[in-house]
């Protein structure tokens, strides 16, 4: 604060804002430290984050934003004689299309000749996951959920393809680093090389700035992840039933949003966010959940372009939702708790859940009830619909348990049906429900 670093980072929107609480404000709080409050030097209250997604729920572009922000913060901090002592993506949150640092206390002083103490953590928790996504595909983002603190570098090195060895950043800071990252398996020569490079000799500010620039240059060039799957980013251009159907669906959903004015909206299977953005003017918070990384990136770009501060997007497979994780199962909170909203939009997703993922209609109804605190708008795609027929093609699938009546029956365990309507130009049914 005294050096001016906080102001410099705040001006650029790189760090969370906070206020310093005075004695009267502290006295009103129910703090564990209350009985020992005289020993507290300072108490900060950061701006409260409306919704927090985690790195294993991020798309490639969201990961890139976080790592670029991290490197830029360090470059600025070094000019003020400081540096970030941590290098974890979990210290960032996404807001209005940008990644923002939330750990105000992560700074320490940097003196000429000091080591970069966060170097190994940066390589393991930031650089390695992005490298895996860049060379091997977006799925690696989700896989990082199994190792919140990152995979060992020697494991990362073995997963990366041969061409990564021809990238100087990956070669030096993953492949060669992996040879001596674990002290037990390192040779004396390798340990000496590591000590000379980043520990004993340390860095001048100029050398560390150059290293940060090297990382930033590489990440900037790594614009896209490796792609090997079909994506849904052109769904509304190529796969939609008809313009008449889509127009009617938009109008009905818009009317219900205007009528109910929910405080928060969760869009399940949001695709490119057509209905997420449709809901944005009628609510204080929108969360869009989508399993396709290209769609998530398109939404993220729109959020940034329109400077939408209350719309959030994350990657999420509804058949494999994020559970409670971490220390005592409390460090990371389940997506059902984090994303729970007054209104849930579940438009044209139930047939994918039931047919593709073999989830029963009863389980689907329960899932929607766990996400919703008040309302649900859902769309039933009948068995004769071309999209359902495409899903069951070449499958021996019995659809006798997949009917509108059974779907409504499953939903009515948790909701009351307020209204239902057949959508123009199709046999699809749009249903508005309220929680019991």
Buried (B, 14 or more C-beta within 10 A) or exposed (E): EEBEBBEBBEEEBBBBEBEEBEEEEBEEEEEEEEEEEEEEEEBEEEEEEBBBBBBBBBBBBBBBBBBBBBBBBBBBBBEBEBBBBBBBBBBBBBBBBBBBBBBBEBBBEBEEEBBBBBBBBBBBBBBBBBBBBBBBBBBBBBBBBEBBEBBBBBEBBEBBEEEBBEBEBBBBBBBBBBBBBEEEEBEEEBEEBBEEBBBEEBBEBEEBBEBBEBBBEBBEEBEBBBEEEEBBBEBEEEEBBEEEBBEBBEEBBBEBBEEBEBEBBBBBBBBBBBBBBBBBEBBEBBBBBBBBBBBBBBBBEBBBEEEBEBBBBBBBEBBEBBEBBEEEEEEBBBBBEBBBBBBBBBBBBBBBBBBEEEBBBBBBBBBBBBBBBBBBBBBBBBBEBEBBEEBBEEEEBEBEEBBBEBBBEBBEEBBEEBEBEEBBBBBBBBBBBBBE
